[in-house]
Amino acid sequence: MEILNSKIFGENLSSTPLLVFHGLFGMLDNWGSFGKDLGEFLPVHLIDLRNHGRSFHSEHMSHDDLADDISRYMDHYGIKKAHVLGHSLGGKAVMQFAMNFPEKVDHLMVVDISPKAYPPHHQGIIKALETVDFDTVNSRNEVEAILSQYIPEKSTIQFLAKNLYWTDDKKLNWRFNLKTLSEKYSEFVSNAIKFGVFEGETLFISGEKSNYILPQDEYSIKQQFPKAKIVKIKNAAHWVQADNPVEFSKVVKEFLGLDNY
């Protein structure tokens, strides 16, 4: 039984822990500053999803697989109930987890994603990643140069390049499992989470400059998450926590009742 890789802040604190899940092609390190900040108040587990970061690789990648991983992780660490927060793909994971294991969720936080199916929109990035031949490149700069032929945004290239590492045989490679993420892409992006109703406290956080949560999505969100509050963060696009970290942390603390500490 494989357990997701994590980094834990504030683990000596006795309050309900917060589990944090990154988005597609991300890793727990993307959330380091947030983890340190919130770790002053409660235990914070920054967690690599399967096929990402230092977590295990698998051929399977459905929303139910991701939800089961979270449940196993909690059982492994003896966590009966947790606050769970997920961004983008991680948001899909925590939504499905809340549907499948509602008794394990205290507060649910979903960042810049809705329960709906999304049309495929990462084909350019996947094509760029698949173009990198690790038998011929010898430096991060070479990899970034190849990616820049397909991806115009420097910030996206830098985000992806954080996943580069040197293997034991002195070659660069991706930490994420590109083969499965490419093959199973439609399972986790182009599928809605399964219909169900989660009655617990729920917060959806969207970026003001992002189009991932549209006004017309609010109806379907409220159908599945009747207690959902939807908050927009100013001056933020899809990577909300990176674009406006101060406001993002403030909103999360208020929702968890930590703003009085």
C-alpha positions in Angstrom: 0.0 0.0 0.0 1.7 3.2 -1.2 1.3 6.4 0.8 1.6 9.9 -0.7 4.8 11.9 -0.1 4.4 14.9 2.2 6.1 17.7 4.1 4.5 18.6 7.5 4.6 22.0 9.2 3.4 22.5 12.8 3.1 18.8 13.5 3.3 19.3 17.3 0.2 21.4 17.3 -2.9 19.6 18.6 -5.6 21.2 16.4 -7.3 19.6 13.3 -4.7 19.3 10.5 -4.9 20.9 7.1 -4.1 18.8 4.0 -3.0 20.7 0.9 -2.9 19.4 -2.6 -1.3 21.1 -5.7 -2.5 21.2 -9.3 -1.5 19.4 -12.5 2.3 19.3 -13.0 2.8 20.9 -9.6 4.4 19.6 -6.4 4.1 20.3 -2.7 7.1 22.7 -2.9 4.8 25.1 -4.7 3.0 25.6 -1.4 6.0 26.0 0.9 5.4 29.6 2.0 1.7 28.9 2.6 2.6 25.8 4.7 5.0 27.8 6.9 2.5 30.6 7.4 -0.5 28.3 8.3 1.8 26.0 10.2 2.0 28.6 13.0 -1.7 27.8 13.8 -2.3 24.2 13.0 -0.5 21.1 11.5 -0.2 21.6 7.7 0.5 18.6 5.4 1.7 19.7 2.0 1.2 16.6 -0.2 2.3 15.4 -3.6 -0.5 13.8 -5.6 0.2 10.4 -7.2 2.3 10.7 -10.4 3.7 14.1 -9.1 6.7 15.2 -7.0 8.1 12.4 -4.9 4.9 10.4 -4.7 4.5 7.0 -6.3 3.9 6.6 -10.0 0.8 4.6 -11.2 -1.0 3.9 -14.5 -4.3 4.9 -12.8 -5.3 8.5 -12.3 -9.1 8.8 -11.9 -10.8 11.2 -9.4 -11.7 8.2 -7.2 -8.0 7.0 -7.3 -7.0 10.4 -6.0 -9.7 10.4 -3.3 -8.7 6.9 -2.1 -5.1 8.1 -1.8 -6.2 10.9 0.5 -8.1 8.5 2.7 -5.2 6.1 2.9 -2.9 9.0 3.8 -5.1 10.0 6.7 -5.4 6.4 7.9 -1.6 6.1 7.7 -1.1 9.2 9.9 -4.0 8.4 12.2 -5.9 11.4 11.2 -9.7 10.9 11.8 -10.8 14.3 10.4 -9.0 17.0 8.5 -9.5 20.3 6.7 -8.7 19.7 3.0 -7.6 22.2 0.4 -6.9 21.5 -3.2 -5.9 23.7 -6.2 -7.0 22.9 -9.7 -6.4 19.1 -10.2 -6.0 19.0 -6.4 -9.3 20.7 -6.1 -11.0 18.0 -8.1 -9.3 15.4 -5.8 -10.6 17.0 -2.6 -14.1 17.5 -4.0 -14.3 13.8 -4.9 -12.8 12.9 -1.5 -15.5 15.0 0.2 -18.2 13.1 -1.7 -16.6 9.6 -1.0 -15.5 10.2 2.6 -17.6 13.1 4.0 -17.0 11.9 7.6 -13.3 12.6 7.2 -13.7 16.2 6.1 -14.0 19.2 8.5 -13.7 22.2 6.2 -13.4 21.8 2.4 -11.5 24.4 0.3 -11.4 24.3 -3.5 -9.1 26.7 -5.3 -9.9 27.9 -8.8 -11.7 24.9 -10.1 -15.4 23.8 -10.3 -16.9 20.3 -10.2 -17.6 20.4 -14.0 -15.8 18.7 -16.9 -13.3 21.0 -18.6 -12.4 20.8 -22.3 -8.8 19.7 -22.9 -6.6 22.7 -22.6 -3.1 21.5 -21.8 -2.3 19.9 -25.1 0.4 22.5 -25.9 2.1 22.0 -22.6 2.0 18.2 -22.9 3.4 18.4 -26.5 6.2 20.7 -25.2 7.1 18.3 -22.4 7.1 15.3 -24.7 9.4 17.1 -27.1 12.3 17.1 -24.5 14.7 14.3 -25.2 16.6 13.6 -22.0 19.1 11.5 -23.8 20.4 14.7 -25.5 19.9 17.6 -23.1 22.5 18.3 -20.5 21.2 21.3 -18.6 18.1 23.0 -17.3 18.7 25.9 -19.7 18.5 23.5 -22.7 15.2 22.1 -21.4 13.8 25.6 -20.9 14.9 26.6 -24.4 13.0 23.7 -25.9 9.9 24.5 -23.8 10.0 28.1 -24.9 9.5 27.1 -28.5 6.0 25.9 -27.5 5.1 27.9 -24.4 5.1 31.7 -24.6 4.7 32.3 -20.8 8.0 32.4 -19.0 6.3 31.8 -15.6 4.8 28.6 -16.9 8.2 27.4 -18.2 9.7 28.1 -14.8 6.8 26.4 -13.0 7.4 23.2 -15.1 11.2 23.4 -14.8 10.9 23.1 -11.0 10.0 19.4 -11.7 13.5 18.7 -13.3 15.9 16.5 -11.3 19.1 14.6 -11.9 18.6 10.8 -11.9 21.1 8.3 -10.4 22.6 7.8 -13.9 23.3 11.6 -14.1 20.5 12.4 -16.6 17.8 15.0 -16.2 14.2 13.9 -16.0 10.7 15.0 -14.9 9.6 14.2 -11.4 6.0 13.8 -12.6 4.9 10.7 -14.6 4.4 12.3 -18.0 3.3 9.1 -19.6 0.3 8.5 -17.3 -0.6 12.2 -17.1 -0.7 12.4 -20.9 -2.6 9.1 -21.4 -5.2 9.6 -18.6 -5.6 13.3 -19.1 -9.2 13.0 -20.2 -10.1 11.0 -17.0 -9.2 13.8 -14.6 -9.7 17.0 -16.7 -12.5 16.2 -19.1 -14.6 14.4 -16.5 -16.7 16.1 -13.9 -16.5 14.8 -10.4 -19.2 12.2 -9.7 -22.5 13.7 -8.7 -23.2 13.7 -5.0 -23.9 16.2 -2.2 -21.4 17.3 0.5 -23.2 19.0 3.3 -20.1 20.3 5.2 -18.6 23.8 5.3 -17.1 24.6 1.9 -15.2 27.5 0.4 -14.4 28.0 -3.3 -11.6 30.5 -3.9 -11.2 31.9 -7.5 -8.8 34.3 -9.1 -10.3 37.5 -10.3 -8.4 37.2 -13.6 -9.1 33.5 -14.1 -11.9 31.9 -16.1 -11.9 28.5 -14.3 -14.9 29.4 -12.2 -17.6 31.3 -14.2 -20.7 32.9 -12.8 -22.8 30.2 -14.4 -20.9 27.5 -12.5 -22.2 28.8 -9.2 -25.5 26.9 -9.6 -23.8 23.5 -10.1 -21.4 24.2 -7.2 -24.4 25.0 -4.9 -26.2 21.8 -6.1 -23.3 19.6 -4.9 -22.0 21.9 -2.1 -25.0 23.6 -0.6 -23.0 25.5 2.0 -20.4 26.7 -0.5 -19.2 30.3 -0.2 -17.4 31.6 -3.3 -14.7 34.2 -2.8 -12.7 36.1 -5.6 -9.2 37.1 -4.9 -8.1 40.4 -6.5 -5.1 40.7 -8.8 -4.9 36.9 -9.1 -5.2 34.5 -12.1 -5.2 30.7 -11.9 -2.3 30.3 -9.5 -4.2 32.3 -6.8 -1.9 31.5 -3.9 1.2 32.7 -5.8 -0.4 35.8 -7.4 -1.8 37.2 -4.1 -0.4 35.2 -1.2 -1.4 37.7 1.5 -5.0 37.9 0.6 -5.2 34.1 -0.1 -3.9 33.2 3.4 -6.2 35.8 5.0 -9.3 34.2 3.3 -8.2 30.7 4.4 -7.5 31.8 8.0 -10.9 33.5 8.2 -12.7 30.4 6.9 -10.9 28.2 9.4 -11.5 30.6 12.3 -7.8 31.3 12.7 -8.0 35.1 12.3 -8.6 35.6 16.0 -5.4 34.0 17.1 
